[in-house]
Amino acid sequence: MPVRLRLARHGQRHNPYYHIVAINASKRRDARPLEKLGEYDPIPRLIRPSGLPVSAKVFGTERGQALKEKKVEWNVERIRYWLGVGAEPTRALVKLLERT
């Protein structure tokens, strides 16, 4: 059973959200994975400190300047495990791993 590490798309139209998963290579993209390894949100979203109103000027940000960032969270130990047992990552996942 060849295993691949790939991105499984979730979310709505024009608002993608990906799970980084280990899955059987013959399964479809959004099938039930063997294990969920992380999450990736490619859309830059506003960073808002919790508990503060939007109008509060925190960390020197001006009213017109809003901090945005993409979200990448993953379990490094489990990804190393799957790579160690022979799982093949997709090209998109290789690029994402190299960037971070």
LOZA-942210 format. One record per atom (N, C-alpha, C, CB): x, y, z. Coordinates in steps of 0.2 Angstrom, whole numbers, plus 5000, padded with zeros to 4 digits. Each point is the difference from the previous one (the first is absolute). Glycine has a CB too. Layout:
% LOZA-942210
XYZ/...
***
This chain:
% LOZA-942210
500449945000/499650065000/500450065000/499149945006/501050094988/500450075000/499750055003/500549964990/499850085014/499750065004/500350064997/499949935011/499750124989/500250074998/499850055005/499949964988/500650095012/499850065004/499850054996/500949975008/498550054993/499750054995/499550055004/500149924991/499750135005/499550055003/499349984998/500950094999/498749915006/499349984999/499650075000/500149885005/499550144990/499750065000/499350005004/500650034989/499350025015/499450015004/499850084999/500349905008/499250124995/499850075000/499550014994/501150035005/498750034994/499550024995/500350024994/499350035009/500349994986/500350024993/500350075001/499149944994/501550075003/500450065001/500350015007/499350054991/500649905013/500350015007/500349935002/499150095003/501449894994/500349935001/500350005007/500249984988/499849965014/500449985006/500249935000/499350085007/501349904994/500349944999/500249965006/500450044989/499549895011/500349965005/500649964997/498849995006/501750014998/500649964998/499949935002/500850105000/499149854996/499849935002/500549954997/498850045001/501249905002/500349944998/499449964997/501050005008/499049984986/499549964997/500249954995/499350105002/500349854997/500249954995/500050034993/499549915007/501050084989/500150034994/499449994995/501249995002/498449954998/499549994996/499350035002/500649904997/499450135009/499450045002/499950074997/500149935010/499350094989/499950074998/500350055005/498949964993/501150115004/500350055004/499750015007/500350054989/499049955011/499750015007/499749945003/499750114995/500649835004/499849945003/500250005007/500149944989/499750025015/500249995007/500749985001/498949975003/501650085000/500749985000/500249955006/500250124995/500449865004/500249955005/500250055007/500549924991/499750145007/500250045006/500050074998/500749915005/499150144999/500050074998/500750035004/498750014999/501750024996/500650025003/500150085001/500549904994/499050135003/500050085001/499550034997/501249995002/498950084998/499550044996/500450064997/499149975008/500650054986/500350064996/499450044998/501049934996/499150135005/499550054998/500450054995/499249995011/500750014982/500350044996/499850074999/500249904994/499250125009/499850064999/500250055006/499049954994/501450105005/500250045005/499450035004/501150034994/498949965013/499450025004/500350055005/499449894998/500150155004/500250055005/500249975007/499250084994/501349955009/500249985006/499750045005/501149954996/498550035008/499650045005/500249975007/499150034992/501250015013/500149985007/499349985003/501150075001/498949885002/499349985003/499950045006/500149884996/499250145005/499850045005/500150074999/500349915007/499950124988/500150074999/499550024994/501250005004/498550064996/499650024995/500550024993/499150045009/500549964986/500450014993/500350075000/499249924994/500550135009/500250075000/500650015004/498950034998/501349925007/500650015004/500650004996/499449945010/501150104992/500650014996/500549965005/499850114994/500449835003/500449955004/500649994996/499049945006/501650064998/500749994997/500150054994/499949885003/499950184998/500250054995/499750004994/501050005006/498549964993/499650004993/499650054999/500149885000/499950164995/499650054998/499349984998/501050074997/498549975003/499349984998/500049974993/499550095008/500849944987/500049984993/500549934999/499850124997/500649875008/500549944999/499749945004/501050084998/498949874999/499749945003/500549944999/498850044999/501449935006/500549944999/499649944998/500750055009/499649924985/499749944997/500549955000/499250074994/500649875007/500549944999/499649944998/500850055008/499649904989/499849944998/500149955006/500250024988/499449935013/500049965005/500349934998/499050065006/501549914997/500349944999/500149975007/500550034989/499249915012/500149965006/500149934998/499450085007/501149894996/500149934998/500449965006/499950024988/500049925012/500449955005/500649984997/498949975005/501750064996/500649984997/500249935001/500450125002/499549855004/500249945002/499749954996/500250035011/499149974988/499649964996/500250004992/499150015009/501050054989/500250014993/500749964999/499450114999/501149905005/500649975000/499949925000/500650105005/498949884999/499949935001/499849974993/499750015012/499850024985/499749984994/500550004994/498950045004/501550014996/500550014995/500649945001/499850134999/500349855007/500449955002/499849934998/500450075010/499049924990/499749934998/499850004993/499649995011/500650064985/500050004993/499450044996/500549895002/499150155002/499550034997/500250064996/499349985010/500450034984/500250054995/499650065000/500449914993/499950155008/499750065001/499850024992/500550045011/499050004989/499850034993/500450064999/498849965001/501350074993/500450054998/499850075004/500249954989/499150065012/499850055003/500250005008/499050014992/501049935011/500249995007/500750015001/499149935001/501350054994/500750015000/500250075000/500249894994/499550155002/500150074999/499850045007/499850004988/499749985015/499750025006/500549995006/498849994996/501549955004/500549985005/500650034999/499549895001/500750124993/500750044999/499950075002/500349934990/499150105009/500050075001/500050025008/499350014990/500449945014/500050015007/500549965003/498950035000/
***
